[in-house]
């Protein structure tokens, strides 16, 4: 069965892949905000991460509480096997869509 | 004492504004998610506060305001059609209760302020009792929809505004426009406050 993901869901999934063991809400939000150059709200990030978890694309565990967080724990996310499959498929789809596009439009 | 308070006391750090944390707690009904989100916000707040505490507080509030809707309604969305049904029932019941409360309170006010020179005072009193009625209705709605207590308060407020706009467009029952503007501008925050009061009670029970 194929799982479909939206743009923000894919971006969050890729952020979780990039951040590895440091993938939690605040870091994902900062990573996406810097790359997209727009300020995402923590609410939008958590609802997206929860959707990804509901779809089985990420799994989460709780860390130890830290003082800088007011004595609260982090929820650390990691990509599951299904999540990795979705990332690979998204990459293939992107490549397929870009094939045939003139090189002058590929440069940023 | 909450985990957050313990942490602050342990480190001597001055955390985010207390009122903002109370609001945050009210809009995130799930206890686990609440602790995680508040922790993330506290971490970012501390990072920004190194440069400017004022900017950090403004950032914290702005994040909460923008996060209120997605966090409130994600709890309903995750509950499926049962949660949506409960939300609809909560809004309908609360709206009916609000209607009855406003009618009764206005009828009582009319008896006290029947003289024509007291009409202005009667309208001001009507707005004030309207605030109380909206708080009670928001609270009642949150009692029915405990999965996402603030969500029905929000929808109820929007529904009241829509009905008010419709009434004004049809002549506003002959009442002055300032009366409707004041009523419309306070009904949404009042119903949310009522719902948030219930949310705080629920948090107190679970923590």
Interface residues (C-beta under 8 A of the other chain):
Chain A: X24 X25 X26 X29 X30 X41 X42 X43 X44 X46 X47 X50 X54 X62 X65 X66 X67 X68 X69 X70 X71 X72 X73 X74 X75
Chain B: X2 X3 X4 X5 X6 X7 X8 X10 X11 X13 X15 X16 X32 X33 X35 X36 X37 X38 X39 X40 X41 X42 X43 X44 X46 X63 X66 X67 X68 X69 X70 X71 X74 X78
